[in-house]
Amino acid sequence: MQLIELKAELRRLFSLAFPLAAAEAGTQLMSVVDMAVVGRLGGRELAAVGLGNAVFFGVSVFGLGLMLGVDPLISQAVGARDLTSARRILWQGIWLALLTAAGLTVVLLFGPLLLHAVGVSEDVVAAATTFLLIRTIGLAPWLTFFVIRAFLQAHHVTRPMVVSVLATGDRGRRCVARSRRIGGFAEMELRRCAASVARRSSHGTAGDGGSRHLRVGRASGRPARHG
């Protein structure tokens, strides 16, 4: 009997964990697409994107730590069938994400000064500044994503995250194919790359299935069936 219960528990665990792990792995693999695209611009642009991302994540990781703290709060509320508290924590987390993003954006605006201070060449700093400023646009959606993901996964809703990663990966594939056709990029393409990364931060936020789940849960007080 205990073996049967263990198998059932493992089945439920993997049905939840595997899609989340796949979505996270797909998100990380998007950096490969970034390098494949930007690498065709040249060494200066590749260095600029690397430095811009280093500054961005070096600052935004503080916000990420705050957002991950929402995970256990929502899970405990859902586990206790206190869906009102779960929704309240969700919206409080979203407000926290927006306020945190506003504060970190101010810090990121001084990122180019840090690059100057460590002796990065002027032309690389200029390109890195372009990338960093546009990349920063996606900070608020990126932090919000972790809050909404916590709410969805607590209700065993994982499909929106997986679908969003697959859709984003297809867009990245088309971007690489385009770079091969034209053989190189101008400065405008660096801006487009940064804008694509910023948009990607918001693609996994909920999706159609996730947004329906949020609306149903808010209106009825009950979790929707997971897709």
TORVEX-900609 format. One record per residue: x, y, z of N, C-alpha, C, O in turn; chain; residue number from 1. Coordinates in Angstrom, 3 decimals, padded with zeros to 6 digits. Example, Ala and Ser with C-alpha at 12.3 -4.5 7.8 and 13.67 -1.06 7.14 Angstrom:
% TORVEX-900609
        nxx        nyy        nzz       caxx       cayy       cazz        cxx        cyy        czz        oxx        oyy        ozz   ch     i
    013.190   -005.690    007.800    012.300   -004.500    007.800    013.200   -003.300    007.800    014.236   -003.319    008.465    A     1
    012.850   -002.250    007.080    013.670   -001.060    007.140    012.900    000.030    007.870    013.409    001.138    008.039    A     2
This chain:
% TORVEX-900609
        nxx        nyy        nzz       caxx       cayy       cazz        cxx        cyy        czz        oxx        oyy        ozz   ch     i
    000.832   -001.205    000.000    000.000    000.000    000.000    000.863    001.251    000.000    000.576    002.211   -000.715    A     1
    001.916    001.238    000.798    002.790    002.402    000.860    003.491    002.635   -000.476    003.711    003.780   -000.870    A     2
    003.844    001.545   -001.178    004.491    001.675   -002.480    003.546    002.304   -003.491    003.960    003.129   -004.306    A     3
    002.282    001.918   -003.441    001.294    002.495   -004.356    001.127    003.984   -004.087    001.057    004.783   -005.020    A     4
    001.063    004.356   -002.811    000.932    005.762   -002.456    002.160    006.550   -002.886    002.052    007.689   -003.341    A     5
    003.335    005.928   -002.737    004.564    006.601   -003.147    004.581    006.841   -004.647    004.966    007.918   -005.103    A     6
    004.168    005.846   -005.413    004.123    006.007   -006.866    003.143    007.099   -007.275    003.423    007.894   -008.171    A     7
    002.009    007.128   -006.617    001.015    008.157   -006.930    001.541    009.549   -006.600    001.324    010.500   -007.350    A     8
    002.235    009.657   -005.470    002.797    010.946   -005.077    003.889    011.395   -006.040    003.960    012.568   -006.405    A     9
    004.747    010.449   -006.452    005.810    010.782   -007.413    005.213    011.188   -008.756    005.726    012.087   -009.423    A    10
    004.139    010.530   -009.148    003.484    010.877   -010.408    002.951    012.302   -010.369    003.110    013.056   -011.329    A    11
    002.324    012.668   -009.269    001.815    014.030   -009.127    002.958    015.034   -009.077    002.871    016.122   -009.647    A    12
    004.037    014.654   -008.384    005.180    015.551   -008.261    005.818    015.831   -009.618    006.098    016.983   -009.951    A    13
    006.049    014.777   -010.402    006.689    014.955   -011.699    005.773    015.651   -012.706    006.246    016.373   -013.584    A    14
    004.463    015.434   -012.578    003.539    016.127   -013.482    003.577    017.627   -013.268    003.291    018.391   -014.190    A    15
    003.926    018.060   -012.065    004.065    019.477   -011.782    005.481    019.960   -012.041    005.678    021.028   -012.620    A    16
    006.476    019.177   -011.614    007.862    019.646   -011.664    008.443    019.629   -013.072    009.194    020.532   -013.440    A    17
    008.105    018.611   -013.866    008.737    018.500   -015.180    008.400    019.677   -016.095    009.316    020.231   -016.702    A    18
    007.131    020.092   -016.229    006.857    021.263   -017.075    007.544    022.532   -016.583    008.013    023.336   -017.389    A    19
    007.606    022.717   -015.262    008.267    023.902   -014.728    009.762    023.869   -015.008    010.359    024.886   -015.361    A    20
    010.369    022.680   -014.846    011.793    022.551   -015.133    012.073    022.768   -016.612    013.065    023.401   -016.973    A    21
    011.189    022.236   -017.481    011.364    022.416   -018.920    011.239    023.881   -019.309    012.001    024.371   -020.143    A    22
    010.280    024.585   -018.706    010.112    026.006   -019.001    011.323    026.806   -018.556    011.775    027.704   -019.266    A    23
    011.849    026.481   -017.377    013.026    027.194   -016.869    014.237    026.916   -017.745    015.008    027.828   -018.046    A    24
    014.411    025.663   -018.156    015.537    025.324   -019.028    015.421    026.039   -020.373    016.411    026.528   -020.918    A    25
    014.199    026.092   -020.897    014.002    026.795   -022.158    014.304    028.275   -022.061    014.850    028.872   -022.989    A    26
    013.941    028.867   -020.920    014.249    030.281   -020.713    015.752    030.523   -020.705    016.236    031.494   -021.287    A    27
    016.486    029.638   -020.042    017.938    029.793   -019.999    018.565    029.568   -021.371    019.561    030.208   -021.710    A    28
    017.992    028.669   -022.159    018.539    028.409   -023.488    018.332    029.582   -024.433    018.977    029.658   -025.479    A    29
    017.442    030.495   -024.076    017.254    031.665   -024.914    018.512    032.522   -024.997    018.695    033.269   -025.958    A    30
    019.382    032.415   -023.987    020.640    033.156   -024.042    021.513    032.674   -025.193    022.317    033.431   -025.737    A    31
    021.342    031.385   -025.561    022.069    030.862   -026.719    021.609    031.575   -027.985    022.415    031.884   -028.862    A    32
    020.299    031.836   -028.072    019.767    032.576   -029.212    020.336    033.990   -029.225    020.701    034.508   -030.281    A    33
    020.412    034.613   -028.048    020.993    035.956   -027.967    022.396    035.979   -028.554    022.733    036.844   -029.362    A    34
    023.203    035.019   -028.138    024.586    034.995   -028.608    024.669    034.678   -030.097    025.530    035.208   -030.800    A    35
    023.770    033.809   -030.581    023.772    033.464   -031.997    023.436    034.673   -032.865    023.977    034.833   -033.959    A    36
    022.545    035.515   -032.370    022.151    036.701   -033.130    023.192    037.799   -033.002    023.666    038.337   -034.002    A    37
    023.547    038.132   -031.756    024.459    039.253   -031.532    025.856    038.931   -032.036    026.590    039.833   -032.440    A    38
    026.238    037.649   -032.019    027.566    037.283   -032.492    027.803    037.667   -033.926    028.953    037.823   -034.335    A    39
    026.739    037.828   -034.716    026.882    038.224   -036.111    027.096    039.722   -036.274    027.461    040.198   -037.349    A    40
    026.863    040.458   -035.189    027.142    041.897   -035.242    028.639    042.174   -035.172    029.141    043.079   -035.839    A    41
    029.342    041.400   -034.370    030.773    041.622   -034.218    031.193    041.526   -032.761    030.357    041.387   -031.868    A    42
    032.508    041.601   -032.532    033.046    041.455   -031.189    032.617    042.562   -030.252    032.354    042.305   -029.077    A    43
    032.538    043.804   -030.750    032.147    044.930   -029.892    030.737    044.732   -029.364    030.489    044.904   -028.171    A    44
    029.811    044.371   -030.248    028.421    044.209   -029.837    028.259    043.016   -028.906    027.483    043.062   -027.951    A    45
    029.002    041.940   -029.193    028.926    040.763   -028.325    029.409    041.095   -026.917    028.807    040.670   -025.931    A    46
    030.501    041.859   -026.828    031.002    042.283   -025.519    030.007    043.213   -024.829    029.818    043.141   -023.614    A    47
    029.373    044.087   -025.610    028.414    045.033   -025.034    027.212    044.316   -024.441    026.756    044.659   -023.351    A    48
    026.696    043.318   -025.159    025.548    042.567   -024.652    025.940    041.780   -023.402    025.172    041.705   -022.443    A    49
    027.135    041.195   -023.417    027.590    040.465   -022.233    027.705    041.363   -021.015    027.278    040.991   -019.922    A    50
    028.276    042.539   -021.198    028.403    043.476   -020.082    027.042    044.008   -019.653    026.772    044.144   -018.460    A    51
    026.184    044.308   -020.629    024.850    044.806   -020.291    024.054    043.801   -019.485    023.389    044.157   -018.512    A    52
    024.124    042.534   -019.896    023.428    041.487   -019.143    024.022    041.295   -017.755    023.295    041.044   -016.794    A    53
    025.349    041.413   -017.651    026.002    041.249   -016.346    025.526    042.320   -015.368    025.229    042.029   -014.209    A    54
    025.456    043.558   -015.847    024.981    044.654   -014.986    023.511    044.455   -014.648    023.099    044.644   -013.503    A    55
    022.724    044.074   -015.647    021.289    043.908   -015.423    021.012    042.847   -014.368    020.268    043.093   -013.418    A    56
    021.609    041.667   -014.532    021.325    040.589   -013.586    021.997    040.831   -012.241    021.495    040.384   -011.210    A    57
    023.122    041.531   -012.240    023.766    041.846   -010.973    022.902    042.719   -010.079    023.001    042.656   -008.854    A    58
    022.051    043.536   -010.700    021.148    044.405   -009.942    019.786    043.735   -009.732    019.244    043.746   -008.627    A    59
    019.245    043.157   -010.800    017.883    042.622   -010.734    017.782    041.373   -009.868    016.679    040.994   -009.474    A    60
    018.902    040.723   -009.562    018.840    039.515   -008.738    018.304    039.826   -007.343    017.747    038.947   -006.686    A    61
    018.467    041.062   -006.888    017.903    041.432   -005.583    016.372    041.407   -005.640    015.714    040.949   -004.706    A    62
    015.821    041.900   -006.737    014.376    041.827   -006.912    013.895    040.401   -007.054    012.834    040.040   -006.546    A    63
    014.681    039.587   -007.750    014.317    038.175   -007.916    014.218    037.478   -006.558    013.300    036.691   -006.326    A    64
    015.155    037.766   -005.671    015.118    037.162   -004.337    013.852    037.528   -003.586    013.281    036.696   -002.882    A    65
    013.408    038.780   -003.732    012.163    039.195   -003.069    010.959    038.461   -003.650    010.082    038.013   -002.911    A    66
    010.923    038.340   -004.969    009.768    037.703   -005.601    009.673    036.222   -005.252    008.574    035.695   -005.084    A    67
    010.808    035.554   -005.142    010.781    034.131   -004.799    010.241    033.902   -003.389    009.781    032.806   -003.070    A    68
    010.298    034.928   -002.551    009.731    034.806   -001.218    008.216    034.702   -001.218    007.621    034.313   -000.213    A    69
    007.583    035.050   -002.345    006.123    034.950   -002.447    005.690    033.501   -002.629    004.575    033.136   -002.254    A    70
    006.567    032.665   -003.205    006.239    031.263   -003.491    005.656    030.514   -002.287    004.539    030.003   -002.375    A    71
    006.381    030.438   -001.169    005.836    029.662   -000.042    004.580    030.268    000.547    003.730    029.542    001.062    A    72
    004.444    031.582    000.484    003.250    032.219    001.047    002.004    031.817    000.277    000.984    031.474    000.875    A    73
    002.081    031.857   -001.053    000.929    031.471   -001.868    000.664    029.974   -001.728   -000.488    029.557   -001.607    A    74
    001.723    029.165   -001.743    001.546    027.709   -001.641    000.887    027.322   -000.321    000.019    026.451   -000.295    A    75
    001.291    027.959    000.771    000.698    027.658    002.070   -000.770    028.049    002.094   -001.600    027.327    002.648    A    76
   -001.096    029.196    001.492   -002.495    029.631    001.489   -003.356    028.699    000.649   -004.467    028.350    001.047    A    77
   -002.851    028.296   -000.505   -003.612    027.368   -001.357   -003.736    026.009   -000.678   -004.797    025.386   -000.721    A    78
   -002.657    025.550   -000.053   -002.712    024.266    000.655   -003.706    024.265    001.792   -004.293    023.229    002.104    A    79
   -003.902    025.413    002.418   -004.876    025.532    003.506   -006.280    025.838    002.995   -007.193    026.061    003.789    A    80
   -006.460    025.852    001.653   -007.729    026.176    001.011   -008.198    027.596    001.329   -009.389    027.900    001.270    A    81
   -007.243    028.449    001.663   -007.573    029.848    001.928   -007.300    030.642    000.644   -006.292    031.340    000.532    A    82
   -008.217    030.518   -000.318   -008.000    031.109   -001.636   -008.090    032.628   -001.619   -007.490    033.301   -002.457    A    83
   -008.837    033.166   -000.666   -008.891    034.625   -000.541   -007.519    035.184   -000.181   -007.072    036.175   -000.758    A    84
   -006.856    034.540    000.778   -005.509    034.978    001.150   -004.523    034.769   -000.001   -003.625    035.585   -000.210    A    85
   -004.696    033.676   -000.745   -003.804    033.409   -001.875   -003.903    034.515   -002.916   -002.887    034.982   -003.431    A    86
   -005.137    034.937   -003.229   -005.306    036.018   -004.202   -004.785    037.342   -003.657   -004.218    038.146   -004.397    A    87
   -004.979    037.563   -002.365   -004.480    038.801   -001.769   -002.952    038.848   -001.837   -002.371    039.888   -002.146    A    88
   -002.310    037.722   -001.548   -000.846    037.658   -001.634   -000.388    037.854   -003.075    000.636    038.489   -003.326    A    89
   -001.153    037.306   -004.021   -000.820    037.483   -005.436   -000.759    038.956   -005.804    000.225    039.419   -006.381    A    90
   -001.810    039.690   -005.468   -001.838    041.102   -005.842   -000.836    041.921   -005.045   -000.260    042.873   -005.573    A    91
   -000.621    041.572   -003.798    000.429    042.253   -003.036    001.790    041.990   -003.657    002.637    042.881   -003.707    A    92
    002.003    040.746   -004.137    003.257    040.428   -004.793    003.449    041.198   -006.082    004.562    041.619   -006.399    A    93
    002.363    041.385   -006.833    002.461    042.158   -008.077    002.831    043.604   -007.777    003.683    044.182   -008.452    A    94
    002.195    044.189   -006.768    002.557    045.555   -006.391    003.998    045.634   -005.908    004.708    046.594   -006.208    A    95
    004.426    044.626   -005.160    005.812    044.593   -004.704    006.760    044.513   -005.894    007.804    045.166   -005.901    A    96
    006.402    043.713   -006.906    007.236    043.583   -008.103    007.358    044.919   -008.826    008.444    045.291   -009.271    A    97
    006.245    045.640   -008.943    006.276    046.921   -009.645    007.097    047.958   -008.883    007.880    048.700   -009.477    A    98
    006.914    048.004   -007.569    007.680    048.969   -006.774    009.164    048.627   -006.762    010.015    049.513   -006.838    A    99
    009.468    047.335   -006.666    010.866    046.914   -006.687    011.506    047.236   -008.027    012.649    047.688   -008.088    A   100
    010.758    046.999   -009.102    011.275    047.300   -010.435    011.559    048.792   -010.585    012.553    049.179   -011.198    A   101
    010.685    049.627   -010.026    010.899    051.073   -010.115    012.199    051.474   -009.413    012.973    052.277   -009.935    A   102
    012.430    050.903   -008.220    013.658    051.231   -007.502    014.898    050.711   -008.193    015.905    051.415   -008.271    A   103
    014.841    049.483   -008.699    016.014    048.913   -009.362    016.295    049.588   -010.702    017.441    049.643   -011.148    A   104
    015.242    050.100   -011.344    015.454    050.827   -012.602    016.333    052.047   -012.383    017.199    052.354   -013.202    A   105
    016.107    052.742   -011.271    016.944    053.908   -010.959    018.403    053.486   -010.816    019.306    054.170   -011.300    A   106
    018.627    052.355   -010.149    019.996    051.859   -009.983    020.606    051.487   -011.334    021.773    051.779   -011.595    A   107
    019.815    050.843   -012.188    020.319    050.410   -013.491    020.683    051.596   -014.392    021.551    051.483   -015.258    A   108
    020.023    052.712   -014.183    020.353    053.894   -014.986    021.780    054.361   -014.755    022.359    055.052   -015.594    A   109
    022.350    053.979   -013.608    023.736    054.338   -013.315    024.711    053.237   -013.737    025.911    053.330   -013.481    A   110
    024.185    052.196   -014.385    025.038    051.108   -014.844    026.179    051.547   -015.746    027.305    051.086   -015.562    A   111
    025.926    052.432   -016.725    027.028    052.883   -017.589    028.171    053.541   -016.817    029.330    053.447   -017.223    A   112
    027.851    054.202   -015.712    028.911    054.818   -014.907    029.836    053.752   -014.328    031.046    053.959   -014.228    A   113
    029.263    052.612   -013.948    030.073    051.508   -013.442    031.010    050.986   -014.522    032.172    050.684   -014.250    A   114
    030.508    050.880   -015.735    031.351    050.400   -016.827    032.497    051.362   -017.102    033.619    050.937   -017.376    A   115
    032.213    052.657   -017.029    033.292    053.651   -017.181    034.317    053.491   -016.059    035.522    053.591   -016.288    A   116
    033.822    053.238   -014.839    034.717    053.177   -013.683    035.680    052.007   -013.757    036.800    052.095   -013.253    A   117
    035.257    050.902   -014.385    036.135    049.738   -014.462    036.999    049.744   -015.711    037.721    048.783   -015.977    A   118
    036.927    050.822   -016.476    037.847    050.980   -017.597    037.411    050.364   -018.900    038.256    050.076   -019.748    A   119
    036.111    050.147   -019.097    035.626    049.624   -020.374    035.750    050.713   -021.430    035.500    051.885   -021.149    A   120
    036.133    050.332   -022.632    036.342    051.306   -023.709    035.042    052.024   -024.056    033.949    051.486   -023.875    A   121
    035.183    053.244   -024.556    034.041    054.113   -024.777    033.055    053.530   -025.782    031.845    053.632   -025.582    A   122
    033.547    052.922   -026.858    032.628    052.403   -027.869    031.821    051.220   -027.343    030.651    051.062   -027.692    A   123
    032.439    050.390   -026.506    031.716    049.263   -025.913    030.692    049.765   -024.904    029.585    049.233   -024.833    A   124
    031.045    050.778   -024.124    030.111    051.352   -023.154    028.890    051.920   -023.868    027.764    051.758   -023.396    A   125
    029.103    052.583   -024.997    027.979    053.166   -025.735    027.001    052.082   -026.189    025.788    052.229   -026.040    A   126
    027.535    050.998   -026.742    026.661    049.910   -027.187    026.015    049.204   -026.006    024.841    048.839   -026.071    A   127
    026.767    049.007   -024.923    026.212    048.354   -023.737    025.109    049.196   -023.103    024.134    048.653   -022.584    A   128
    025.259    050.509   -023.143    024.239    051.404   -022.598    022.939    051.274   -023.377    021.858    051.215   -022.791    A   129
    023.049    051.230   -024.703    021.861    051.043   -025.541    021.133    049.761   -025.167    019.918    049.755   -024.974    A   130
    021.888    048.681   -025.067    021.292    047.384   -024.733    020.698    047.405   -023.328    019.577    046.940   -023.122    A   131
    021.442    047.942   -022.358    021.003    047.906   -020.962    019.732    048.715   -020.748    018.827    048.266   -020.045    A   132
    019.651    049.889   -021.337    018.484    050.738   -021.123    017.222    050.105   -021.703    016.155    050.161   -021.092    A   133
    017.352    049.502   -022.883    016.182    048.856   -023.467    015.851    047.570   -022.713    014.681    047.238   -022.522    A   134
    016.881    046.854   -022.289    016.673    045.617   -021.519    015.936    045.896   -020.223    015.152    045.070   -019.756    A   135
    016.189    047.065   -019.642    015.581    047.425   -018.363    014.068    047.559   -018.480    013.360    047.437   -017.480    A   136
    013.558    047.811   -019.695    012.109    047.920   -019.891    011.408    046.636   -019.458    010.274    046.667   -018.980    A   137
    012.090    045.514   -019.630    011.473    044.234   -019.280    011.604    043.845   -017.825    011.191    042.748   -017.451    A   138
    012.167    044.709   -016.984    012.386    044.335   -015.586    011.079    044.115   -014.834    010.929    043.110   -014.139    A   139
    010.132    045.044   -014.964    008.861    044.911   -014.242    008.090    043.661   -014.665    007.633    042.920   -013.795    A   140
    007.923    043.393   -015.974    007.250    042.137   -016.353    008.005    040.895   -015.889    007.392    039.888   -015.533    A   141
    009.328    040.967   -015.892    010.135    039.813   -015.472    009.898    039.480   -014.007    009.735    038.312   -013.656    A   142
    009.877    040.496   -013.151    009.626    040.264   -011.729    008.181    039.835   -011.491    007.910    038.987   -010.641    A   143
    007.259    040.424   -012.246    005.855    040.052   -012.112    005.633    038.601   -012.499    004.783    037.920   -011.925    A   144
    006.398    038.130   -013.476    006.289    036.746   -013.929    006.460    035.767   -012.772    005.710    034.795   -012.679    A   145
    007.423    036.000   -011.893    007.695    035.064   -010.809    006.548    035.027   -009.800    006.283    033.989   -009.192    A   146
    005.875    036.151   -009.626    004.733    036.186   -008.710    003.568    035.394   -009.291    002.972    034.560   -008.610    A   147
    003.248    035.662   -010.559    002.127    034.971   -011.196    002.440    033.487   -011.363    001.555    032.643   -011.223    A   148
    003.695    033.169   -011.661    004.075    031.762   -011.771    003.841    031.033   -010.454    003.391    029.887   -010.452    A   149
    004.142    031.686   -009.333    003.925    031.067   -008.028    002.452    030.755   -007.812    002.107    029.703   -007.274    A   150
    001.578    031.676   -008.234    000.141    031.464   -008.067   -000.345    030.327   -008.953   -001.127    029.484   -008.512    A   151
    000.117    030.299   -010.208   -000.329    029.269   -011.139    000.166    027.887   -010.733   -000.597    026.921   -010.754    A   152
    001.439    027.790   -010.363    001.964    026.469   -010.030    001.369    025.949   -008.726    001.284    024.737   -008.530    A   153
    000.958    026.844   -007.836    000.287    026.403   -006.610   -001.055    025.752   -006.924   -001.550    024.926   -006.158    A   154
   -001.648    026.140   -008.081   -002.895    025.539   -008.535   -002.650    024.457   -009.584   -003.584    024.010   -010.250    A   155
   -001.393    024.036   -009.731   -001.011    022.987   -010.677   -001.304    023.383   -012.126   -001.651    022.538   -012.951    A   156
   -001.161    024.660   -012.420   -001.315    025.148   -013.791    000.082    025.442   -014.337    000.739    026.387   -013.900    A   157
    000.527    024.635   -015.285    001.895    024.781   -015.803    001.937    025.012   -017.308    002.957    025.458   -017.832    A   158
    000.855    024.716   -018.006    000.881    024.811   -019.465    001.227    026.212   -019.983    001.998    026.310   -020.937    A   159
    000.699    027.306   -019.406    001.025    028.626   -019.951    002.521    028.911   -019.990    003.002    029.510   -020.952    A   160
    003.277    028.491   -018.956    004.709    028.746   -018.957    005.417    027.978   -020.069    006.302    028.514   -020.737    A   161
    005.020    026.714   -020.265    005.666    025.895   -021.297    005.353    026.439   -022.681    006.243    026.546   -023.525    A   162
    004.080    026.788   -022.920    003.680    027.303   -024.231    004.405    028.605   -024.542    004.844    028.818   -025.672    A   163
    004.531    029.475   -023.546    005.184    030.762   -023.780    006.655    030.576   -024.144    007.177    031.285   -025.004    A   164
    007.326    029.619   -023.487    008.733    029.360   -023.808    008.871    028.816   -025.220    009.776    029.217   -025.952    A   165
    007.978    027.898   -025.616    008.027    027.350   -026.967    007.775    028.431   -028.016    008.432    028.462   -029.057    A   166
    006.812    029.321   -027.730    006.519    030.401   -028.678    007.694    031.350   -028.800    008.033    031.789   -029.899    A   167
    008.323    031.672   -027.664    009.471    032.572   -027.687    010.649    031.930   -028.407    011.378    032.602   -029.136    A   168
    010.836    030.623   -028.202    011.917    029.924   -028.888    011.742    029.948   -030.391    012.719    030.049   -031.132    A   169
    010.485    029.853   -030.852    010.235    029.911   -032.291    010.564    031.283   -032.844    011.100    031.397   -033.946    A   170
    010.249    032.325   -032.089    010.600    033.672   -032.529    012.107    033.850   -032.588    012.628    034.494   -033.498    A   171
    012.809    033.274   -031.608    014.261    033.355   -031.631    014.854    032.637   -032.824    015.826    033.098   -033.421    A   172
    014.249    031.481   -033.173    014.733    030.736   -034.337    014.578    031.565   -035.608    015.473    031.585   -036.453    A   173
    013.431    032.256   -035.744    013.230    033.091   -036.932    014.196    034.264   -036.953    014.634    034.700   -038.017    A   174
    014.530    034.778   -035.757    015.487    035.886   -035.686    016.868    035.440   -036.162    017.545    036.170   -036.886    A   175
    017.286    034.236   -035.753    018.579    033.719   -036.202    018.570    033.483   -037.700    019.541    033.793   -038.389    A   176
    017.466    032.931   -038.207    017.372    032.694   -039.644    017.460    033.997   -040.422    018.074    034.050   -041.487    A   177
    016.853    035.034   -039.896    016.918    036.332   -040.567    018.342    036.872   -040.573    018.796    037.450   -041.561    A   178
    019.042    036.676   -039.456    020.418    037.160   -039.394    021.297    036.445   -040.414    022.233    037.034   -040.953    A   179
    020.998    035.185   -040.676    021.776    034.450   -041.665    021.511    034.974   -043.069    022.409    035.015   -043.909    A   180
    020.256    035.376   -043.314    019.920    035.848   -044.646    020.598    037.177   -044.966    021.123    037.372   -046.062    A   181
    020.579    038.101   -043.977    021.109    039.428   -044.283    022.603    039.514   -044.011    023.263    040.459   -044.442    A   182
    023.140    038.523   -043.290    024.586    038.441   -043.133    025.176    039.386   -042.118    026.391    039.352   -041.919    A   183
    024.408    040.221   -041.468    024.960    041.131   -040.462    023.916    042.133   -040.028    022.840    042.202   -040.622    A   184
    024.215    042.918   -038.995    023.266    043.864   -038.434    023.889    045.245   -038.337    025.106    045.401   -038.237    A   185
    023.024    046.228   -038.369    023.423    047.593   -038.066    023.143    047.853   -036.594    022.709    046.961   -035.866    A   186
    023.400    049.100   -036.161    023.160    049.445   -034.759    021.699    049.249   -034.389    021.384    048.913   -033.248    A   187
    020.804    049.457   -035.353    019.380    049.271   -035.084    019.078    047.847   -034.655    018.182    047.626   -033.840    A   188
    019.802    046.888   -035.182    019.547    045.506   -034.829    019.931    045.204   -033.384    019.333    044.336   -032.749    A   189
    020.925    045.918   -032.867    021.270    045.752   -031.453    020.104    046.197   -030.587    019.789    045.564   -029.579    A   190
    019.463    047.295   -030.986    018.308    047.769   -030.240    017.159    046.757   -030.331    016.460    046.501   -029.351    A   191
    016.983    046.194   -031.520    015.923    045.197   -031.678    016.189    043.972   -030.827    015.262    043.389   -030.264    A   192
    017.442    043.582   -030.731    017.781    042.429   -029.901    017.444    042.701   -028.441    016.865    041.852   -027.764    A   193
    017.809    043.890   -027.956    017.505    044.248   -026.569    016.000    044.303   -026.341    015.508    043.858   -025.305    A   194
    015.267    044.853   -027.315    013.815    044.923   -027.186    013.205    043.533   -027.168    012.237    043.284   -026.449    A   195
    013.773    042.621   -027.961    013.273    041.249   -027.972    013.481    040.578   -026.621    012.601    039.868   -026.135    A   196
    014.649    040.802   -026.011    014.908    040.243   -024.684    013.954    040.829   -023.666    013.460    040.114   -022.794    A   197
    013.684    042.143   -023.767    012.768    042.788   -022.825    011.355    042.234   -022.978    010.673    041.983   -021.984    A   198
    010.911    042.042   -024.233    009.581    041.478   -024.444    009.507    040.054   -023.933    008.479    039.631   -023.403    A   199
    010.593    039.315   -024.090    010.611    037.920   -023.669    010.375    037.795   -022.158    009.847    036.789   -021.685    A   200
    010.767    038.816   -021.419    010.575    038.773   -019.970    009.104    038.694   -019.596    008.754    038.169   -018.540    A   201
    008.243    039.217   -020.462    006.819    039.239   -020.138    006.044    038.124   -020.794    004.879    037.918   -020.452    A   202
    006.638    037.387   -021.731    005.877    036.370   -022.450    005.459    035.233   -021.556    004.402    034.640   -021.772    A   203
    006.255    034.911   -020.559    005.890    033.789   -019.693    004.988    034.180   -018.551    004.697    033.351   -017.688    A   204
    004.528    035.435   -018.517    003.794    035.900   -017.349    002.562    035.069   -017.069    002.370    034.606   -015.945    A   205
    001.718    034.871   -018.079    000.548    034.036   -017.827    000.092    033.334   -019.091   -000.134    032.124   -019.074    A   206
   -000.047    034.055   -020.171   -000.607    033.469   -021.378   -002.117    033.400   -021.256   -002.683    033.742   -020.217    A   207
   -002.772    032.950   -022.335   -004.228    032.912   -022.333   -004.765    031.986   -021.248   -005.698    032.340   -020.527    A   208
   -004.165    030.781   -021.132   -004.647    029.842   -020.120   -004.452    030.371   -018.725   -005.334    030.218   -017.880    A   209
   -003.311    030.994   -018.459   -003.051    031.524   -017.130   -003.955    032.681   -016.795   -004.436    032.785   -015.667    A   210
   -004.199    033.566   -017.769   -005.056    034.717   -017.492   -006.487    034.264   -017.226   -007.171    034.829   -016.373    A   211
   -006.946    033.230   -017.965   -008.285    032.705   -017.674   -008.352    032.156   -016.262   -009.339    032.349   -015.552    A   212
   -007.273    031.457   -015.855   -007.242    030.884   -014.514   -007.306    031.980   -013.456   -007.999    031.830   -012.449    A   213
   -006.590    033.077   -013.676   -006.601    034.167   -012.709   -007.980    034.796   -012.617   -008.450    035.116   -011.525    A   214
   -008.637    034.974   -013.773   -009.961    035.582   -013.756   -010.977    034.680   -013.062   -011.779    035.146   -012.252    A   215
   -010.941    033.383   -013.384   -011.890    032.457   -012.763   -011.653    032.373   -011.267   -012.602    032.389   -010.484    A   216
   -010.382    032.283   -010.863   -010.076    032.185   -009.453   -010.509    033.421   -008.693   -010.963    033.323   -007.553    A   217
   -010.372    034.589   -009.316   -010.746    035.824   -008.635   -012.256    035.945   -008.521   -012.770    036.441   -007.518    A   218
   -012.972    035.489   -009.556   -014.418    035.683   -009.555   -015.136    034.681   -008.668   -016.105    035.030   -007.993    A   219
   -014.662    033.426   -008.663   -015.400    032.391   -007.974   -014.835    032.002   -006.632   -015.524    031.389   -005.816    A   220
   -013.563    032.357   -006.389   -012.947    031.936   -005.150   -012.452    030.516   -005.196   -011.995    029.987   -004.183    A   221
   -012.535    029.862   -006.397   -012.091    028.491   -006.543   -011.044    028.430   -007.632   -011.128    029.194   -008.594    A   222
   -010.045    027.540   -007.521   -009.071    027.389   -008.574   -009.697    026.756   -009.801   -010.544    025.871   -009.687    A   223
   -009.278    027.213   -010.983   -009.764    026.594   -012.216   -009.059    025.285   -012.423   -008.015    025.022   -011.825    A   224
   -009.645    024.447   -013.292   -008.984    023.196   -013.628   -007.722    023.498   -014.402   -007.703    024.377   -015.264    A   225
   -006.662    022.763   -014.088   -005.415    023.074   -014.746   -005.402    022.466   -016.139   -005.997    021.427   -016.425    A   226
   -004.648    023.221   -017.016   -004.579    022.774   -018.403   -003.317    022.092   -018.645   -003.065    021.637   -019.761    A   227
